[in-house]
Amino acid sequence: MSMHRPLLTQREAATACGVSRSTIRRRREAGELPGCVQDEERGWLIPVDALLAAGFRLHAPAPPEDAGCE
């Protein structure tokens, strides 16, 4: 019995990793996120393992909105 991590939409992956959707899309298109599949209803689905292998950190904190404005 193998355990597989979930597949995330590009939006979910971007949110979980604290990056933009275009970053996830560019990395997917460059072949840096293997195992992605296209779903008719949800669009591109990205394996969590592929995100981790590409160096993304899940649940990375988003940069503060007021960075440098103290």
PDB file with one MODEL, atoms N, CA, C and O in Angstrom:
MODEL        1
ATOM      1  N   MET A   1       0.849  -1.186   0.000  1.00  0.00           N
ATOM      2  CA  MET A   1       0.000   0.000   0.000  1.00  0.00           C
ATOM      3  C   MET A   1       0.888   1.240   0.000  1.00  0.00           C
ATOM      4  O   MET A   1       1.625   1.483   0.956  1.00  0.00           O
ATOM      5  N   SER A   2       0.814   2.026  -1.080  1.00  0.00           N
ATOM      6  CA  SER A   2       1.636   3.226  -1.140  1.00  0.00           C
ATOM      7  C   SER A   2       0.778   4.434  -0.808  1.00  0.00           C
ATOM      8  O   SER A   2      -0.412   4.481  -1.119  1.00  0.00           O
ATOM      9  N   MET A   3       1.406   5.398  -0.174  1.00  0.00           N
ATOM     10  CA  MET A   3       0.699   6.622   0.198  1.00  0.00           C
ATOM     11  C   MET A   3       1.109   7.700  -0.804  1.00  0.00           C
ATOM     12  O   MET A   3       2.298   7.952  -0.999  1.00  0.00           O
ATOM     13  N   HIS A   4       0.133   8.327  -1.430  1.00  0.00           N
ATOM     14  CA  HIS A   4       0.424   9.394  -2.371  1.00  0.00           C
ATOM     15  C   HIS A   4      -0.057  10.704  -1.772  1.00  0.00           C
ATOM     16  O   HIS A   4      -1.125  10.776  -1.164  1.00  0.00           O
ATOM     17  N   ARG A   5       0.746  11.726  -1.955  1.00  0.00           N
ATOM     18  CA  ARG A   5       0.315  13.046  -1.518  1.00  0.00           C
ATOM     19  C   ARG A   5      -0.702  13.576  -2.522  1.00  0.00           C
ATOM     20  O   ARG A   5      -0.755  13.101  -3.656  1.00  0.00           O
ATOM     21  N   PRO A   6      -1.496  14.537  -2.125  1.00  0.00           N
ATOM     22  CA  PRO A   6      -2.571  15.019  -2.995  1.00  0.00           C
ATOM     23  C   PRO A   6      -2.065  15.802  -4.197  1.00  0.00           C
ATOM     24  O   PRO A   6      -0.910  16.224  -4.255  1.00  0.00           O
ATOM     25  N   LEU A   7      -2.959  15.979  -5.139  1.00  0.00           N
ATOM     26  CA  LEU A   7      -2.724  16.844  -6.286  1.00  0.00           C
ATOM     27  C   LEU A   7      -3.400  18.177  -6.001  1.00  0.00           C
ATOM     28  O   LEU A   7      -4.534  18.215  -5.525  1.00  0.00           O
ATOM     29  N   LEU A   8      -2.709  19.260  -6.290  1.00  0.00           N
ATOM     30  CA  LEU A   8      -3.249  20.593  -6.057  1.00  0.00           C
ATOM     31  C   LEU A   8      -3.456  21.299  -7.392  1.00  0.00           C
ATOM     32  O   LEU A   8      -2.701  21.078  -8.338  1.00  0.00           O
ATOM     33  N   THR A   9      -4.477  22.148  -7.470  1.00  0.00           N
ATOM     34  CA  THR A   9      -4.625  22.988  -8.653  1.00  0.00           C
ATOM     35  C   THR A   9      -3.469  23.986  -8.645  1.00  0.00           C
ATOM     36  O   THR A   9      -2.793  24.154  -7.630  1.00  0.00           O
ATOM     37  N   GLN A  10      -3.248  24.647  -9.782  1.00  0.00           N
ATOM     38  CA  GLN A  10      -2.188  25.657  -9.823  1.00  0.00           C
ATOM     39  C   GLN A  10      -2.440  26.743  -8.779  1.00  0.00           C
ATOM     40  O   GLN A  10      -1.506  27.221  -8.135  1.00  0.00           O
ATOM     41  N   ARG A  11      -3.690  27.127  -8.617  1.00  0.00           N
ATOM     42  CA  ARG A  11      -4.025  28.164  -7.620  1.00  0.00           C
ATOM     43  C   ARG A  11      -3.718  27.665  -6.210  1.00  0.00           C
ATOM     44  O   ARG A  11      -3.119  28.384  -5.410  1.00  0.00           O
ATOM     45  N   GLU A  12      -4.130  26.434  -5.907  1.00  0.00           N
ATOM     46  CA  GLU A  12      -3.874  25.863  -4.578  1.00  0.00           C
ATOM     47  C   GLU A  12      -2.375  25.718  -4.332  1.00  0.00           C
ATOM     48  O   GLU A  12      -1.888  25.999  -3.236  1.00  0.00           O
ATOM     49  N   ALA A  13      -1.643  25.276  -5.362  1.00  0.00           N
ATOM     50  CA  ALA A  13      -0.195  25.106  -5.225  1.00  0.00           C
ATOM     51  C   ALA A  13       0.471  26.451  -4.972  1.00  0.00           C
ATOM     52  O   ALA A  13       1.353  26.557  -4.120  1.00  0.00           O
ATOM     53  N   ALA A  14       0.056  27.472  -5.702  1.00  0.00           N
ATOM     54  CA  ALA A  14       0.633  28.807  -5.526  1.00  0.00           C
ATOM     55  C   ALA A  14       0.370  29.327  -4.119  1.00  0.00           C
ATOM     56  O   ALA A  14       1.272  29.858  -3.469  1.00  0.00           O
ATOM     57  N   THR A  15      -0.861  29.175  -3.651  1.00  0.00           N
ATOM     58  CA  THR A  15      -1.211  29.626  -2.306  1.00  0.00           C
ATOM     59  C   THR A  15      -0.422  28.862  -1.253  1.00  0.00           C
ATOM     60  O   THR A  15       0.100  29.462  -0.313  1.00  0.00           O
ATOM     61  N   ALA A  16      -0.331  27.545  -1.402  1.00  0.00           N
ATOM     62  CA  ALA A  16       0.363  26.717  -0.424  1.00  0.00           C
ATOM     63  C   ALA A  16       1.855  27.030  -0.370  1.00  0.00           C
ATOM     64  O   ALA A  16       2.485  26.906   0.681  1.00  0.00           O
ATOM     65  N   CYS A  17       2.420  27.438  -1.514  1.00  0.00           N
ATOM     66  CA  CYS A  17       3.861  27.694  -1.577  1.00  0.00           C
ATOM     67  C   CYS A  17       4.213  29.172  -1.426  1.00  0.00           C
ATOM     68  O   CYS A  17       5.392  29.521  -1.367  1.00  0.00           O
ATOM     69  N   GLY A  18       3.218  30.031  -1.363  1.00  0.00           N
ATOM     70  CA  GLY A  18       3.480  31.457  -1.196  1.00  0.00           C
ATOM     71  C   GLY A  18       4.084  32.106  -2.439  1.00  0.00           C
ATOM     72  O   GLY A  18       4.880  33.039  -2.333  1.00  0.00           O
ATOM     73  N   VAL A  19       3.701  31.606  -3.625  1.00  0.00           N
ATOM     74  CA  VAL A  19       4.185  32.179  -4.886  1.00  0.00           C
ATOM     75  C   VAL A  19       2.980  32.482  -5.773  1.00  0.00           C
ATOM     76  O   VAL A  19       1.844  32.165  -5.421  1.00  0.00           O
ATOM     77  N   SER A  20       3.237  33.094  -6.920  1.00  0.00           N
ATOM     78  CA  SER A  20       2.139  33.410  -7.830  1.00  0.00           C
ATOM     79  C   SER A  20       1.774  32.194  -8.679  1.00  0.00           C
ATOM     80  O   SER A  20       2.565  31.263  -8.832  1.00  0.00           O
ATOM     81  N   ARG A  21       0.570  32.223  -9.222  1.00  0.00           N
ATOM     82  CA  ARG A  21       0.152  31.145 -10.126  1.00  0.00           C
ATOM     83  C   ARG A  21       1.050  31.093 -11.348  1.00  0.00           C
ATOM     84  O   ARG A  21       1.333  30.013 -11.868  1.00  0.00           O
ATOM     85  N   SER A  22       1.504  32.263 -11.817  1.00  0.00           N
ATOM     86  CA  SER A  22       2.366  32.266 -13.008  1.00  0.00           C
ATOM     87  C   SER A  22       3.701  31.571 -12.721  1.00  0.00           C
ATOM     88  O   SER A  22       4.277  30.958 -13.619  1.00  0.00           O
ATOM     89  N   THR A  23       4.197  31.656 -11.491  1.00  0.00           N
ATOM     90  CA  THR A  23       5.424  30.940 -11.126  1.00  0.00           C
ATOM     91  C   THR A  23       5.203  29.440 -11.241  1.00  0.00           C
ATOM     92  O   THR A  23       6.032  28.727 -11.807  1.00  0.00           O
ATOM     93  N   ILE A  24       4.086  28.961 -10.706  1.00  0.00           N
ATOM     94  CA  ILE A  24       3.771  27.531 -10.788  1.00  0.00           C
ATOM     95  C   ILE A  24       3.607  27.124 -12.256  1.00  0.00           C
ATOM     96  O   ILE A  24       4.122  26.086 -12.673  1.00  0.00           O
ATOM     97  N   ARG A  25       2.896  27.931 -13.031  1.00  0.00           N
ATOM     98  CA  ARG A  25       2.670  27.623 -14.442  1.00  0.00           C
ATOM     99  C   ARG A  25       3.996  27.571 -15.205  1.00  0.00           C
ATOM    100  O   ARG A  25       4.231  26.641 -15.977  1.00  0.00           O
ATOM    101  N   ARG A  26       4.857  28.559 -14.993  1.00  0.00           N
ATOM    102  CA  ARG A  26       6.148  28.573 -15.697  1.00  0.00           C
ATOM    103  C   ARG A  26       6.988  27.350 -15.341  1.00  0.00           C
ATOM    104  O   ARG A  26       7.602  26.738 -16.215  1.00  0.00           O
ATOM    105  N   ARG A  27       7.015  26.996 -14.054  1.00  0.00           N
ATOM    106  CA  ARG A  27       7.806  25.826 -13.632  1.00  0.00           C
ATOM    107  C   ARG A  27       7.218  24.546 -14.227  1.00  0.00           C
ATOM    108  O   ARG A  27       7.961  23.645 -14.615  1.00  0.00           O
ATOM    109  N   ARG A  28       5.880  24.460 -14.301  1.00  0.00           N
ATOM    110  CA  ARG A  28       5.231  23.297 -14.910  1.00  0.00           C
ATOM    111  C   ARG A  28       5.580  23.218 -16.383  1.00  0.00           C
ATOM    112  O   ARG A  28       5.955  22.155 -16.877  1.00  0.00           O
ATOM    113  N   GLU A  29       5.461  24.345 -17.097  1.00  0.00           N
ATOM    114  CA  GLU A  29       5.733  24.369 -18.534  1.00  0.00           C
ATOM    115  C   GLU A  29       7.200  24.071 -18.839  1.00  0.00           C
ATOM    116  O   GLU A  29       7.518  23.564 -19.914  1.00  0.00           O
ATOM    117  N   ALA A  30       8.095  24.385 -17.899  1.00  0.00           N
ATOM    118  CA  ALA A  30       9.528  24.123 -18.077  1.00  0.00           C
ATOM    119  C   ALA A  30       9.875  22.666 -17.770  1.00  0.00           C
ATOM    120  O   ALA A  30      11.020  22.246 -17.935  1.00  0.00           O
ATOM    121  N   GLY A  31       8.875  21.901 -17.323  1.00  0.00           N
ATOM    122  CA  GLY A  31       9.116  20.494 -17.028  1.00  0.00           C
ATOM    123  C   GLY A  31       9.714  20.254 -15.657  1.00  0.00           C
ATOM    124  O   GLY A  31      10.208  19.161 -15.376  1.00  0.00           O
ATOM    125  N   GLU A  32       9.676  21.273 -14.792  1.00  0.00           N
ATOM    126  CA  GLU A  32      10.274  21.174 -13.462  1.00  0.00           C
ATOM    127  C   GLU A  32       9.326  20.571 -12.427  1.00  0.00           C
ATOM    128  O   GLU A  32       9.715  20.343 -11.281  1.00  0.00           O
ATOM    129  N   LEU A  33       8.087  20.314 -12.831  1.00  0.00           N
ATOM    130  CA  LEU A  33       7.101  19.723 -11.922  1.00  0.00           C
ATOM    131  C   LEU A  33       6.539  18.463 -12.583  1.00  0.00           C
ATOM    132  O   LEU A  33       5.441  18.493 -13.138  1.00  0.00           O
ATOM    133  N   PRO A  34       7.287  17.356 -12.527  1.00  0.00           N
ATOM    134  CA  PRO A  34       6.834  16.132 -13.185  1.00  0.00           C
ATOM    135  C   PRO A  34       5.584  15.547 -12.533  1.00  0.00           C
ATOM    136  O   PRO A  34       5.340  15.726 -11.340  1.00  0.00           O
ATOM    137  N   GLY A  35       4.811  14.854 -13.338  1.00  0.00           N
ATOM    138  CA  GLY A  35       3.626  14.177 -12.824  1.00  0.00           C
ATOM    139  C   GLY A  35       2.362  15.006 -12.859  1.00  0.00           C
ATOM    140  O   GLY A  35       1.320  14.564 -12.375  1.00  0.00           O
ATOM    141  N   CYS A  36       2.434  16.210 -13.427  1.00  0.00           N
ATOM    142  CA  CYS A  36       1.239  17.053 -13.520  1.00  0.00           C
ATOM    143  C   CYS A  36       0.264  16.428 -14.514  1.00  0.00           C
ATOM    144  O   CYS A  36       0.660  15.853 -15.529  1.00  0.00           O
ATOM    145  N   VAL A  37      -0.999  16.558 -14.196  1.00  0.00           N
ATOM    146  CA  VAL A  37      -2.035  16.040 -15.075  1.00  0.00           C
ATOM    147  C   VAL A  37      -3.085  17.118 -15.292  1.00  0.00           C
ATOM    148  O   VAL A  37      -3.325  17.951 -14.418  1.00  0.00           O
ATOM    149  N   GLN A  38      -3.705  17.094 -16.461  1.00  0.00           N
ATOM    150  CA  GLN A  38      -4.744  18.078 -16.745  1.00  0.00           C
ATOM    151  C   GLN A  38      -6.102  17.429 -16.544  1.00  0.00           C
ATOM    152  O   GLN A  38      -6.405  16.388 -17.127  1.00  0.00           O
ATOM    153  N   ASP A  39      -6.913  18.064 -15.710  1.00  0.00           N
ATOM    154  CA  ASP A  39      -8.256  17.591 -15.384  1.00  0.00           C
ATOM    155  C   ASP A  39      -9.255  18.502 -16.096  1.00  0.00           C
ATOM    156  O   ASP A  39      -9.090  19.721 -16.111  1.00  0.00           O
ATOM    157  N   GLU A  40     -10.280  17.908 -16.681  1.00  0.00           N
ATOM    158  CA  GLU A  40     -11.271  18.706 -17.421  1.00  0.00           C
ATOM    159  C   GLU A  40     -11.944  19.757 -16.558  1.00  0.00           C
ATOM    160  O   GLU A  40     -12.225  20.859 -17.030  1.00  0.00           O
ATOM    161  N   GLU A  41     -12.204  19.434 -15.306  1.00  0.00           N
ATOM    162  CA  GLU A  41     -12.928  20.355 -14.434  1.00  0.00           C
ATOM    163  C   GLU A  41     -12.019  21.290 -13.650  1.00  0.00           C
ATOM    164  O   GLU A  41     -12.341  22.465 -13.474  1.00  0.00           O
ATOM    165  N   ARG A  42     -10.881  20.777 -13.176  1.00  0.00           N
ATOM    166  CA  ARG A  42     -10.035  21.562 -12.271  1.00  0.00           C
ATOM    167  C   ARG A  42      -8.811  22.172 -12.933  1.00  0.00           C
ATOM    168  O   ARG A  42      -8.097  22.944 -12.294  1.00  0.00           O
ATOM    169  N   GLY A  43      -8.545  21.848 -14.202  1.00  0.00           N
ATOM    170  CA  GLY A  43      -7.357  22.379 -14.869  1.00  0.00           C
ATOM    171  C   GLY A  43      -6.127  21.544 -14.515  1.00  0.00           C
ATOM    172  O   GLY A  43      -6.242  20.353 -14.223  1.00  0.00           O
ATOM    173  N   TRP A  44      -4.973  22.161 -14.542  1.00  0.00           N
ATOM    174  CA  TRP A  44      -3.737  21.441 -14.231  1.00  0.00           C
ATOM    175  C   TRP A  44      -3.673  21.096 -12.759  1.00  0.00           C
ATOM    176  O   TRP A  44      -3.952  21.931 -11.899  1.00  0.00           O
ATOM    177  N   LEU A  45      -3.302  19.857 -12.478  1.00  0.00           N
ATOM    178  CA  LEU A  45      -3.145  19.380 -11.103  1.00  0.00           C
ATOM    179  C   LEU A  45      -1.677  19.057 -10.884  1.00  0.00           C
ATOM    180  O   LEU A  45      -1.053  18.355 -11.680  1.00  0.00           O
ATOM    181  N   ILE A  46      -1.140  19.580  -9.795  1.00  0.00           N
ATOM    182  CA  ILE A  46       0.283  19.496  -9.493  1.00  0.00           C
ATOM    183  C   ILE A  46       0.483  18.581  -8.288  1.00  0.00           C
ATOM    184  O   ILE A  46      -0.105  18.821  -7.234  1.00  0.00           O
ATOM    185  N   PRO A  47       1.305  17.532  -8.422  1.00  0.00           N
ATOM    186  CA  PRO A  47       1.573  16.668  -7.264  1.00  0.00           C
ATOM    187  C   PRO A  47       2.364  17.425  -6.197  1.00  0.00           C
ATOM    188  O   PRO A  47       3.317  18.138  -6.511  1.00  0.00           O
ATOM    189  N   VAL A  48       1.969  17.268  -4.952  1.00  0.00           N
ATOM    190  CA  VAL A  48       2.687  17.895  -3.845  1.00  0.00           C
ATOM    191  C   VAL A  48       4.152  17.447  -3.853  1.00  0.00           C
ATOM    192  O   VAL A  48       5.048  18.255  -3.606  1.00  0.00           O
ATOM    193  N   ASP A  49       4.398  16.175  -4.133  1.00  0.00           N
ATOM    194  CA  ASP A  49       5.775  15.674  -4.171  1.00  0.00           C
ATOM    195  C   ASP A  49       6.614  16.420  -5.204  1.00  0.00           C
ATOM    196  O   ASP A  49       7.797  16.667  -4.972  1.00  0.00           O
ATOM    197  N   ALA A  50       6.020  16.781  -6.340  1.00  0.00           N
ATOM    198  CA  ALA A  50       6.750  17.521  -7.371  1.00  0.00           C
ATOM    199  C   ALA A  50       7.105  18.918  -6.878  1.00  0.00           C
ATOM    200  O   ALA A  50       8.196  19.416  -7.155  1.00  0.00           O
ATOM    201  N   LEU A  51       6.196  19.547  -6.155  1.00  0.00           N
ATOM    202  CA  LEU A  51       6.477  20.869  -5.590  1.00  0.00           C
ATOM    203  C   LEU A  51       7.651  20.795  -4.618  1.00  0.00           C
ATOM    204  O   LEU A  51       8.563  21.620  -4.666  1.00  0.00           O
ATOM    205  N   LEU A  52       7.618  19.802  -3.742  1.00  0.00           N
ATOM    206  CA  LEU A  52       8.695  19.648  -2.761  1.00  0.00           C
ATOM    207  C   LEU A  52      10.023  19.350  -3.455  1.00  0.00           C
ATOM    208  O   LEU A  52      11.058  19.903  -3.083  1.00  0.00           O
ATOM    209  N   ALA A  53       9.995  18.477  -4.463  1.00  0.00           N
ATOM    210  CA  ALA A  53      11.220  18.116  -5.182  1.00  0.00           C
ATOM    211  C   ALA A  53      11.798  19.314  -5.932  1.00  0.00           C
ATOM    212  O   ALA A  53      13.010  19.391  -6.135  1.00  0.00           O
ATOM    213  N   ALA A  54      10.940  20.251  -6.346  1.00  0.00           N
ATOM    214  CA  ALA A  54      11.390  21.445  -7.067  1.00  0.00           C
ATOM    215  C   ALA A  54      11.890  22.523  -6.115  1.00  0.00           C
ATOM    216  O   ALA A  54      12.319  23.590  -6.554  1.00  0.00           O
ATOM    217  N   GLY A  55      11.839  22.251  -4.816  1.00  0.00           N
ATOM    218  CA  GLY A  55      12.370  23.201  -3.839  1.00  0.00           C
ATOM    219  C   GLY A  55      11.354  24.143  -3.228  1.00  0.00           C
ATOM    220  O   GLY A  55      11.718  25.029  -2.455  1.00  0.00           O
ATOM    221  N   PHE A  56      10.089  23.968  -3.563  1.00  0.00           N
ATOM    222  CA  PHE A  56       9.061  24.804  -2.940  1.00  0.00           C
ATOM    223  C   PHE A  56       8.832  24.344  -1.509  1.00  0.00           C
ATOM    224  O   PHE A  56       8.985  23.163  -1.197  1.00  0.00           O
ATOM    225  N   ARG A  57       8.468  25.269  -0.650  1.00  0.00           N
ATOM    226  CA  ARG A  57       8.086  24.942   0.724  1.00  0.00           C
ATOM    227  C   ARG A  57       6.592  25.164   0.851  1.00  0.00           C
ATOM    228  O   ARG A  57       6.080  26.235   0.522  1.00  0.00           O
ATOM    229  N   LEU A  58       5.900  24.145   1.329  1.00  0.00           N
ATOM    230  CA  LEU A  58       4.453  24.300   1.504  1.00  0.00           C
ATOM    231  C   LEU A  58       4.168  25.132   2.742  1.00  0.00           C
ATOM    232  O   LEU A  58       4.873  25.049   3.747  1.00  0.00           O
ATOM    233  N   HIS A  59       3.138  25.921   2.646  1.00  0.00           N
ATOM    234  CA  HIS A  59       2.704  26.806   3.727  1.00  0.00           C
ATOM    235  C   HIS A  59       3.765  27.836   4.072  1.00  0.00           C
ATOM    236  O   HIS A  59       3.886  28.253   5.223  1.00  0.00           O
ATOM    237  N   ALA A  60       4.532  28.245   3.070  1.00  0.00           N
ATOM    238  CA  ALA A  60       5.499  29.319   3.273  1.00  0.00           C
ATOM    239  C   ALA A  60       4.724  30.598   3.562  1.00  0.00           C
ATOM    240  O   ALA A  60       3.716  30.868   2.909  1.00  0.00           O
ATOM    241  N   PRO A  61       5.173  31.375   4.514  1.00  0.00           N
ATOM    242  CA  PRO A  61       4.438  32.605   4.829  1.00  0.00           C
ATOM    243  C   PRO A  61       4.490  33.582   3.661  1.00  0.00           C
ATOM    244  O   PRO A  61       5.519  33.724   3.001  1.00  0.00           O
ATOM    245  N   ALA A  62       3.383  34.245   3.417  1.00  0.00           N
ATOM    246  CA  ALA A  62       3.338  35.262   2.372  1.00  0.00           C
ATOM    247  C   ALA A  62       4.106  36.482   2.866  1.00  0.00           C
ATOM    248  O   ALA A  62       4.131  36.752   4.067  1.00  0.00           O
ATOM    249  N   PRO A  63       4.730  37.218   1.955  1.00  0.00           N
ATOM    250  CA  PRO A  63       5.432  38.423   2.393  1.00  0.00           C
ATOM    251  C   PRO A  63       4.445  39.430   2.971  1.00  0.00           C
ATOM    252  O   PRO A  63       3.306  39.512   2.512  1.00  0.00           O
ATOM    253  N   PRO A  64       4.867  40.192   3.966  1.00  0.00           N
ATOM    254  CA  PRO A  64       3.939  41.172   4.554  1.00  0.00           C
ATOM    255  C   PRO A  64       3.511  42.199   3.506  1.00  0.00           C
ATOM    256  O   PRO A  64       4.309  42.616   2.666  1.00  0.00           O
ATOM    257  N   GLU A  65       2.254  42.594   3.568  1.00  0.00           N
ATOM    258  CA  GLU A  65       1.731  43.556   2.592  1.00  0.00           C
ATOM    259  C   GLU A  65       2.383  44.911   2.733  1.00  0.00           C
ATOM    260  O   GLU A  65       2.531  45.634   1.748  1.00  0.00           O
ATOM    261  N   ASP A  66       2.774  45.264   3.934  1.00  0.00           N
ATOM    262  CA  ASP A  66       3.355  46.581   4.188  1.00  0.00           C
ATOM    263  C   ASP A  66       4.863  46.497   4.390  1.00  0.00           C
ATOM    264  O   ASP A  66       5.418  47.264   5.177  1.00  0.00           O
ATOM    265  N   ALA A  67       5.532  45.591   3.702  1.00  0.00           N
ATOM    266  CA  ALA A  67       6.976  45.422   3.883  1.00  0.00           C
ATOM    267  C   ALA A  67       7.692  46.747   3.635  1.00  0.00           C
ATOM    268  O   ALA A  67       7.518  47.372   2.589  1.00  0.00           O
ATOM    269  N   GLY A  68       8.484  47.160   4.591  1.00  0.00           N
ATOM    270  CA  GLY A  68       9.268  48.373   4.463  1.00  0.00           C
ATOM    271  C   GLY A  68       8.491  49.652   4.705  1.00  0.00           C
ATOM    272  O   GLY A  68       9.033  50.736   4.485  1.00  0.00           O
ATOM    273  N   CYS A  69       7.272  49.575   5.141  1.00  0.00           N
ATOM    274  CA  CYS A  69       6.450  50.775   5.357  1.00  0.00           C
ATOM    275  C   CYS A  69       6.126  50.926   6.824  1.00  0.00           C
ATOM    276  O   CYS A  69       4.960  50.875   7.217  1.00  0.00           O
ATOM    277  N   GLU A  70       7.144  51.111   7.629  1.00  0.00           N
ATOM    278  CA  GLU A  70       6.886  51.193   9.083  1.00  0.00           C
ATOM    279  C   GLU A  70       6.861  52.612   9.539  1.00  0.00           C
ATOM    280  O   GLU A  70       6.659  52.876  10.724  1.00  0.00           O
TER     281      GLU A  70
ENDMDL
END
